[in-house]
Amino acid sequence: MKEKGCLKQHTIIDETDIINTYRFWIHYFNTEEINQILIDNGFINTVKFENILPDINVWSGENATFYKTEKKKTNANG
């Protein structure tokens, strides 16, 4: 697949050593392409969120889509 975007990843470790990772895609993919990329890379339970930012400029509003997903757990024995 032709390169159509990039990923910005932020990892936050709080004072109790809980680690949260946030990934922000700046992409040029349609919904089907993103879903297939996530499935192909072991992600499950994907939920898409659209139109949750105020429509202030080109980088917000309908142009911003968020996905929440989980990395599929793999068996340690392969």
Secondary structure, 3 states (H helix, E strand, C coil): CCCCEEEEEEEEECCCCCEEEEEEEEECCCHHHHHHHHHHCCEEEEEEEECCCCCCCCCCHHHCEEEEEEECCCCCCC
